[in-house]
Amino acid sequence: MNDKQSDFYQKIRKDVKRWVNDNLDVENKWVDYILAAPDLFHLLCKLTADSDIPSNKKLKLLAGIAYFISPIDLLPEAFLGPIGYLDDIAVAAFILNDLINEVDPQIVRKHWAGNQDVLDLIKTILVNADEMIGSKIWQRIKKRF
């Protein structure tokens, strides 16, 4: 992970932590996914440096990193706060699912820094993406990536 990616990773962690602390009394069914955003970003970064990942898949991983970093996306964090990471999370899950279908899933697990099983998390995000971000946004994301 380069310095820019590392700084962004720290920013996501700080934003999510502050949001959770400020909203402890608010029920949000997507909070577990939002808490996983920094770890998903970290995973995308780590996988781009893994020599076992085919170069065509690294391009998709880089596209996912760029989507996380870009201030212009379908659910902008600048306006929505950490709720805006839901589309980034869906993009990451979509790209990672594509990767897992071609490489040994253990490669993905080896780079995962989160607490839950990454393969279960990816599957759950994909199952709930329609409801999580809306079907129109989800369809646009799938067409882009």
N, C-alpha and C positions, 0 to 999 in steps of 0.2 A: 504494500500500500504506500503510495507516494505521500509527500507532505500535504498536498491539497486534499487528497482523499482522507487522510488521517484527520485533518482539521474538520472536514465535513462530517466525518463519523462522530467526532466529539461534539459538534454542533447538534446533530440529530439526538444524541444521547442526552445532552443538556436540555434541549427543547422538550423532549418527551418526558424527562424526569420532572421538569418544572410544570408541564401540563398536568401530569398525573397528580402531583402534589397539590396543585391549585384546584383540581376537580375531584378530590377524593370522595366528596359527598354526592357526586353526579354519577348516575348509572350509565355506562356506555358499553354496549355489548361488543365493541370492536377494540377495547383497550388492550387485550392480549396481543392482537395483531400489531397495534401501534407500538407496543413495548418491544416487539420483535423487529421493528424497522431498522434500528442501528445494526443489529446482528445480520439481517438480510443484506444490508449495504456492505458490511464487512465481508460477508461470504462472497458476494459478487467480486469484490476486489481481490480476495485471496485466490479465487478460482482463475482469474485472468493470469496469474503468475504461475499456475501449476502446469508443468510440462506435459501432464497426461491429458490435458484438455485440448481437443482439436482447434485449430486456428479459426475455423468458421464459427465455432461455438464461442470462442473468445470475443469475436466481433459482437455477438449478441450480448454477452456479459458486459462489454464496454458500453453498448447502447443502454443497458439497464442502469449502469453507473451514471451515464450522462443524464438519463431521465431523472434519477434521484437528485442530481446536482442542479439541474436546470430549474431556474425560477419560473419558467413558463411551462406548465403542464396542465393536465385536465382538472386537477384539484389542487390549486396553488396553496402551498403552506404559508406563504406571506399573508394570505387573507383568512385562511381557515385554521392556522396553527397546525399542530400535529395531526389533526383529523385529515389534513391535506396529504399526509403520507399514505393514506389508504390506496390511492391509485399507484403510487410507487411500489407499495407492497405487492399489489396485484401483478404489476409488471415483473417484479423480481420472481414471484412464484411462477408466472407463465414461462419466463426464460429458464428458470431452474428446472421446471418440469420437462421442458424440451431437452435440456442437457442430460437429465437423469435417464431419459429414454435412450440415450446413445452411449453414455459412459457408466462405469461402475458407480453405483450410488455411494459406495464407501469413500470415493474421492470427495464427494460433497460432504459427507459426514465428517471426514477428517478435518475440514476447514471450518466447521460450524462452531460458533462460540456461544450459542444460545443454550438454554436449559432443556427445552422440549425437543423431541425427535424432529429433526428438520424435514424428513420425508412426510411425516404426518402433518406437520405445519403447512407445507406446500400444498398437500392434498386438500386440507381443510380450507385454506385460503381460496383455492380454485373452486371448490364446491360453493363457497359463500360469496364469491366475487360479484355476482350479479346483484345480490342484495346489498353488499357492502359499498359498492360504488355506483350502482345503477346499471341496468342492462345496456343502455346506449353508450355510456362511457366504456364499459367492459368490451363491447363489440368493437369500438374504435381502437382500444388498446390491442386487442387480438389481431386486428388488421395491420397495425403498425409493426408489431413484433413477430 
